[in-house]
Amino acid sequence: MKTFLARLAVVIFAAAALSLSAAGAALADTDDSGSVTWAVSPSDGTAADDRTSVELELDAGGTATDYMIVSNYSDAAVTFTTYGADGYFTDTGRFNMLSGSVESTDAGSWISIQDTVTVDAGGSAVVPFTVTVPDNATPGDHLAGVAAAITTAGSGNVGVESRVGFRVTVRVTGELATTLSSVVTGVDYTGSINPFETGSLTVGYTVTNTGNTRVAVTPTVDVAGVFGLGATQAVGDVIAELAPGETRSGTVTISGAIPALFYTATLTATPSAVADDVPIADDAAPVTATGAGAAIPWSQAVTLLIAAAFVFGFWWDRRRTRLRTQRLVEAARAEARESVAEGKAPSRALASAHPAQR
Amino acid sequence: MKRSTILRSGAVAFGALVLASAGTATAFADATDYGSGDVDVNVDVTSTDTGTLALTVAADSTNLSEVTSSDVAYREFTGTLPEVTVTDTRSSDSIESGAYWYVLGSASDFTGTTDSSNTISSTYLGWSPSLVTDDGEATVTPGDDVSSVADDSSSTGLQDQELLSLTLDSAAAVDSDLAGVYTATAGLDLKIPATTTADTYTSVITLSLFEDIAG
């Protein structure tokens, strides 16, 4: 094992040396300063236009051609790799597209574009791309992106592919379905140590786009304790855009929640259009999901217990004192009776206690 | 001391504590937080071609070299991502309202060059992004640190992670002290089980610059 490890280390160092020389050679071809600067945006075929992304509406089997403009701000000509790939939203709602090495299966595979483009120093090149929708494509939104990248996969132990691109959204005509499903993943109450302070209630949820259109979602959470105690409503972060098939998770925290023993949370996920010109299905309706969690008033219970213990303590102490007094009185009486029975005068101590009798 | 005295002073102390608690409760009673809902106001500003949003990369590959791992069950390799610069030469009034950009990073699984069936999942690769240009005003923010799954079992590694993103929208950022030039880098950290098969492994980190419109 040890020799294997040693060999791995050697091999990795060797790779480091190898990639350094390879990188040096590659950069010498392109740019003396070792850096490449470029920009990419949608184009009308001659220059950059106002769009930040490309939106197409096509029939199944339809085609459209659009343009990407690549501007090279480096000191030397650069050859960029150009490609289209499936698009998606990350967990934080950012648009991204599959890496160049991953094969696309949806709209990314519908895009045909030349593999590379060489752009002179300070120049720009317009690259056309064609979107061909398959005959059997399902209606609704399909996300893709196109990008111009410089890539050196395999030359070092970590290659860096850098790309600048934009979204290409294809809406295939047909029956639009805007449906959501949602789940309440957790209802967690965190109480305060201070019995007079309220705690906080955190409701976790997920929203899934089960339809075929892009959709914006407003999550609203209604919570209520037993007998409707502490009922309130909170609005979660609005999901700006959720692609078909995607799931996003979120949480809302309600501070100032009373420990109402048991909370029921109802999530209402309300769909809306991502933009005015991107309509959703007419029958789009909110969906609800419920979940529940305990909210035990521990600090309040402990406080009451301690208070009860003191009350009991006082009662017990008082009872004991009363019993002892009773016992002493009884003992004194018994002694007095005994003295009377023996015919003796009451003790001097008792007599002297009444100066008036002197 | 008499038992009743102890009891009485205990009760008094407890009562005082309860009162103090009630007091602080009022003192700390805060406004109820109903989460945050963003309201976007859209103003259409006609864009004129007066500049561009460009990406600059300093070099095209990087290397990881072994460091002494504090845990004998793992081996650790570190490196640095080449500097990445986003330059926005547009004038603020030519940028569409609500536009914002971000740079995402995703790594592919490491594959062996001797035997391509040897792989190291990209979940073992973490990074810690940092700003090279920092105006101290949080105009741009580096992405969150990502741990190797060896350190944090819930980590998904370097997948769709933010390297650099705007806090403001593009137009406001152009008018900030950074004047539209934003540079970031990241420390790379590969922590793998010591039992990993020996091979020369390679991976590709894909950095992507996209601009989007909020709302």
Boltz contact constraints between the chains, C-beta under 6 A:
constraints:
  - contact:
      token1: [A, 4]
      token2: [B, 198]
      max_distance: 6.0
  - contact:
      token1: [A, 7]
      token2: [B, 198]
      max_distance: 6.0
  - contact:
      token1: [A, 8]
      token2: [B, 198]
      max_distance: 6.0
  - contact:
      token1: [A, 9]
      token2: [B, 66]
      max_distance: 6.0
  - contact:
      token1: [A, 11]
      token2: [B, 200]
      max_distance: 6.0
  - contact:
      token1: [A, 15]
      token2: [B, 200]
      max_distance: 6.0
  - contact:
      token1: [A, 16]
      token2: [B, 63]
      max_distance: 6.0
  - contact:
      token1: [A, 19]
      token2: [B, 61]
      max_distance: 6.0
  - contact:
      token1: [A, 19]
      token2: [B, 63]
      max_distance: 6.0
  - contact:
      token1: [A, 23]
      token2: [B, 60]
      max_distance: 6.0
  - contact:
      token1: [A, 23]
      token2: [B, 61]
      max_distance: 6.0
  - contact:
      token1: [A, 34]
      token2: [B, 59]
      max_distance: 6.0
  - contact:
      token1: [A, 35]
      token2: [B, 56]
      max_distance: 6.0
  - contact:
      token1: [A, 35]
      token2: [B, 58]
      max_distance: 6.0
  - contact:
      token1: [A, 36]
      token2: [B, 57]
      max_distance: 6.0
  - contact:
      token1: [A, 37]
      token2: [B, 54]
      max_distance: 6.0
  - contact:
      token1: [A, 37]
      token2: [B, 56]
      max_distance: 6.0
  - contact:
      token1: [A, 39]
      token2: [B, 52]
      max_distance: 6.0
  - contact:
      token1: [A, 39]
      token2: [B, 53]
      max_distance: 6.0
  - contact:
      token1: [A, 39]
      token2: [B, 54]
      max_distance: 6.0
  - contact:
      token1: [A, 48]
      token2: [B, 49]
      max_distance: 6.0
  - contact:
      token1: [A, 50]
      token2: [B, 47]
      max_distance: 6.0
  - contact:
      token1: [A, 52]
      token2: [B, 211]
      max_distance: 6.0
  - contact:
      token1: [A, 52]
      token2: [B, 213]
      max_distance: 6.0
  - contact:
      token1: [A, 73]
      token2: [B, 54]
      max_distance: 6.0
  - contact:
      token1: [A, 90]
      token2: [B, 160]
      max_distance: 6.0
  - contact:
      token1: [A, 94]
      token2: [B, 102]
      max_distance: 6.0
  - contact:
      token1: [A, 94]
      token2: [B, 104]
      max_distance: 6.0
  - contact:
      token1: [A, 95]
      token2: [B, 210]
      max_distance: 6.0
  - contact:
      token1: [A, 95]
      token2: [B, 212]
      max_distance: 6.0
  - contact:
      token1: [A, 96]
      token2: [B, 104]
      max_distance: 6.0
  - contact:
      token1: [A, 96]
      token2: [B, 160]
      max_distance: 6.0
  - contact:
      token1: [A, 96]
      token2: [B, 208]
      max_distance: 6.0
  - contact:
      token1: [A, 99]
      token2: [B, 106]
      max_distance: 6.0
  - contact:
      token1: [A, 99]
      token2: [B, 206]
      max_distance: 6.0
  - contact:
      token1: [A, 101]
      token2: [B, 108]
      max_distance: 6.0
  - contact:
      token1: [A, 152]
      token2: [B, 60]
      max_distance: 6.0
  - contact:
      token1: [A, 152]
      token2: [B, 61]
      max_distance: 6.0
  - contact:
      token1: [A, 153]
      token2: [B, 204]
      max_distance: 6.0
  - contact:
      token1: [A, 154]
      token2: [B, 202]
      max_distance: 6.0
  - contact:
      token1: [A, 155]
      token2: [B, 61]
      max_distance: 6.0
  - contact:
      token1: [A, 156]
      token2: [B, 61]
      max_distance: 6.0
  - contact:
      token1: [A, 156]
      token2: [B, 63]
      max_distance: 6.0
  - contact:
      token1: [A, 157]
      token2: [B, 63]
      max_distance: 6.0
  - contact:
      token1: [A, 157]
      token2: [B, 64]
      max_distance: 6.0
  - contact:
      token1: [A, 157]
      token2: [B, 202]
      max_distance: 6.0
  - contact:
      token1: [A, 158]
      token2: [B, 62]
      max_distance: 6.0
  - contact:
      token1: [A, 158]
      token2: [B, 64]
      max_distance: 6.0
  - contact:
      token1: [A, 158]
      token2: [B, 203]
      max_distance: 6.0
  - contact:
      token1: [A, 159]
      token2: [B, 61]
      max_distance: 6.0
  - contact:
      token1: [A, 159]
      token2: [B, 204]
      max_distance: 6.0
  - contact:
      token1: [A, 160]
      token2: [B, 60]
      max_distance: 6.0
  - contact:
      token1: [A, 160]
      token2: [B, 61]
      max_distance: 6.0
  - contact:
      token1: [A, 160]
      token2: [B, 205]
      max_distance: 6.0
  - contact:
      token1: [A, 161]
      token2: [B, 204]
      max_distance: 6.0
  - contact:
      token1: [A, 161]
      token2: [B, 206]
      max_distance: 6.0
  - contact:
      token1: [A, 162]
      token2: [B, 57]
      max_distance: 6.0
  - contact:
      token1: [A, 162]
      token2: [B, 207]
      max_distance: 6.0
  - contact:
      token1: [A, 163]
      token2: [B, 208]
      max_distance: 6.0
  - contact:
      token1: [A, 164]
      token2: [B, 55]
      max_distance: 6.0
  - contact:
      token1: [A, 164]
      token2: [B, 209]
      max_distance: 6.0
  - contact:
      token1: [A, 194]
      token2: [B, 21]
      max_distance: 6.0
  - contact:
      token1: [A, 194]
      token2: [B, 25]
      max_distance: 6.0
  - contact:
      token1: [A, 196]
      token2: [B, 21]
      max_distance: 6.0
  - contact:
      token1: [A, 196]
      token2: [B, 22]
      max_distance: 6.0
  - contact:
      token1: [A, 196]
      token2: [B, 25]
      max_distance: 6.0
  - contact:
      token1: [A, 197]
      token2: [B, 25]
      max_distance: 6.0
  - contact:
      token1: [A, 234]
      token2: [B, 34]
      max_distance: 6.0
  - contact:
      token1: [A, 234]
      token2: [B, 35]
      max_distance: 6.0
  - contact:
      token1: [A, 235]
      token2: [B, 35]
      max_distance: 6.0
  - contact:
      token1: [A, 235]
      token2: [B, 37]
      max_distance: 6.0
  - contact:
      token1: [A, 236]
      token2: [B, 35]
      max_distance: 6.0
  - contact:
      token1: [A, 252]
      token2: [B, 35]
      max_distance: 6.0
  - contact:
      token1: [A, 255]
      token2: [B, 33]
      max_distance: 6.0
  - contact:
      token1: [A, 256]
      token2: [B, 32]
      max_distance: 6.0
  - contact:
      token1: [A, 310]
      token2: [B, 11]
      max_distance: 6.0
  - contact:
      token1: [A, 313]
      token2: [B, 7]
      max_distance: 6.0
  - contact:
      token1: [A, 317]
      token2: [B, 4]
      max_distance: 6.0
  - contact:
      token1: [A, 317]
      token2: [B, 7]
      max_distance: 6.0
